[in-house]
Amino acid sequence: MMKMMDGHNNGTPPFAPPFLKAGKLVIGQTANILLYLGARHALAPKREAGQLWVHQLQLTITDLVLEIHDTHHPLGPSLYYEDQKPPAKKRTADFWKERVPKYLGYFEQLLADNGGAYITGRKLTYVDLSLFQIVDGLRYAFPKRMKAFEGEIPGLLVLHDRVAARPNIKAYLESERRIPYNEQGIFRRYRELDG
């Protein structure tokens, strides 16, 4: 993947994938890519203050994604999951007791406060797409824990279903282009971590 960058980075190479090549620009990091694409595809507010707010929300999601990863790799990514099972069980228990309610409760409250169909109100943003993926991924990785928690986040569940029902998203989700969840990605299902 990084070989693609040879001779095309103009002195600003990304550290690692994901990255986006847009003309002469090379943009790394998911949140940064979404900041760039959001404004160009009507998935972010038009005003700078709104764009920064949505970017801030995406950075919060980035923090959550790291914590999701750390449930199965609490001692670090250089060790196999099998080498850190006891710490993973402890980390996962804390994640579901403390962190999930904090993060998802925050986004649930934003939905309620904004009173709209989406996180910022009436218009879909890339943050709504990311929240869809968070709910969907947690359902895959922790089906029992997520089912027990879903009563706390009715707004996020409605948002998840609303995003999934959008015609282009629905078509993508039903296509072969969508990579199935697996034990190589962020959302990994390990029965012993699912309570």
Secondary structure, DSSP 8 states (H G I E B T S, - for coil): -GGGGTTTSTT---SSS-EEEETTEEEESHHHHHHHHHHHTT-S-SSHHHHHHHHHHHHHHHHHHHHHHHHH-TT-TTS-GGGGHHHHHHHHHHIIIIIHHHHHHHHHHHHHHHTSSBTTBSS--HHHHHHHHHHHHHHHH-HHHHHHHGGG-HHHHHHHHHHHHSHHHHHHHTSTTS----TTSSS---GGG--
